[in-house]
């Protein structure tokens, strides 16, 4: 078994932390968009005068929400590919006692 190269581990850890921070920022923005969508929906429902307007507000909200869910799945897949591409199983020795083992 080859000894672990100590000069590579810190940069790999730093690279992994940068990737995690980037992902966290993206998902924070996504959560803010979700909150804004719900606030807009609530405001539209408050302003409705009849059942048809309420149904239209719900239909608009649902369509936007479904599009956001599809975008979420695409983004999750892209993030998974990016992270597994940067940190393949062969690099697991750089992260002892971690999920990469």
C-alpha positions as CSV (number, residue, x, y, z in Angstrom):
1,X,0.0,0.0,0.0
2,X,1.4,3.4,-1.0
3,X,1.5,6.1,1.7
4,X,-0.8,9.0,1.2
5,X,0.7,12.1,-0.4
6,X,0.1,14.8,2.2
7,X,0.5,17.6,-0.3
8,X,-2.5,16.4,-2.3
9,X,-5.0,16.0,0.5
10,X,-5.3,19.6,1.5
11,X,-5.9,20.8,-2.0
12,X,-8.4,18.1,-2.6
13,X,-10.2,19.0,0.6
14,X,-10.1,22.7,-0.4
15,X,-11.4,21.8,-3.9
16,X,-14.2,19.8,-2.3
17,X,-15.1,22.6,0.1
18,X,-15.2,25.1,-2.8
19,X,-17.5,22.7,-4.7
20,X,-19.8,22.4,-1.7
21,X,-19.9,26.1,-1.1
22,X,-20.8,26.7,-4.8
23,X,-23.6,24.1,-4.6
24,X,-24.9,25.6,-1.3
25,X,-25.0,29.1,-2.9
26,X,-27.0,27.7,-5.9
27,X,-29.5,26.0,-3.6
28,X,-29.8,29.0,-1.3
29,X,-30.8,31.1,-4.4
30,X,-33.2,28.3,-5.4
31,X,-34.9,28.4,-1.9
32,X,-35.3,32.1,-2.2
33,X,-37.0,31.7,-5.6
34,X,-39.3,29.1,-4.1
35,X,-40.3,31.5,-1.3
36,X,-40.9,34.3,-3.8
37,X,-43.1,32.0,-5.9
38,X,-45.2,31.1,-2.8
39,X,-45.5,34.8,-1.8
40,X,-46.7,35.7,-5.3
41,X,-49.2,32.8,-5.3
42,X,-50.5,33.9,-1.9
43,X,-50.9,37.5,-3.1
44,X,-52.7,36.4,-6.3
45,X,-55.1,34.3,-4.2
46,X,-55.8,37.2,-1.9
47,X,-56.7,39.4,-4.9
48,X,-59.0,36.9,-6.6
49,X,-62.6,37.8,-6.8
50,X,-64.1,34.4,-7.9
51,X,-63.3,30.7,-8.2
52,X,-62.1,30.9,-11.8
53,X,-59.5,33.5,-10.9
54,X,-58.3,31.3,-8.0
55,X,-58.1,28.3,-10.3
56,X,-56.1,30.3,-12.8
57,X,-53.7,31.5,-10.1
58,X,-53.3,27.9,-8.9
59,X,-52.7,26.7,-12.5
60,X,-50.0,29.3,-13.1
61,X,-48.4,28.5,-9.7
62,X,-48.5,24.7,-10.4
63,X,-47.0,25.1,-13.9
64,X,-44.1,27.3,-12.5
65,X,-43.6,24.9,-9.6
66,X,-43.4,21.9,-11.9
67,X,-40.9,23.7,-14.1
68,X,-38.8,24.5,-11.0
69,X,-38.9,20.8,-10.0
70,X,-37.7,19.7,-13.4
71,X,-34.9,22.3,-13.2
72,X,-34.0,20.9,-9.8
73,X,-33.6,17.4,-11.1
74,X,-31.5,18.6,-14.0
75,X,-29.3,20.6,-11.6
76,X,-28.9,17.7,-9.2
77,X,-27.8,15.4,-12.0
78,X,-25.3,18.0,-13.3
79,X,-23.9,18.5,-9.7
80,X,-23.6,14.8,-9.2
81,X,-21.7,14.4,-12.5
82,X,-19.5,17.4,-11.6
83,X,-18.6,16.2,-8.1
84,X,-18.1,12.5,-9.1
85,X,-15.9,13.7,-12.0
86,X,-13.7,15.8,-9.7
87,X,-13.6,13.2,-7.0
88,X,-13.6,9.7,-8.5
89,X,-13.4,6.6,-6.4
90,X,-9.6,6.5,-6.9
91,X,-9.2,9.7,-4.9
92,X,-10.9,8.1,-1.8
93,X,-7.5,7.6,-0.2
94,X,-7.3,11.4,0.1
95,X,-10.4,11.4,2.3
96,X,-9.8,8.8,4.9
97,X,-12.9,8.0,7.1
98,X,-15.2,9.8,4.8
99,X,-18.1,9.1,2.4
100,X,-15.6,8.8,-0.4
101,X,-14.2,5.5,0.9
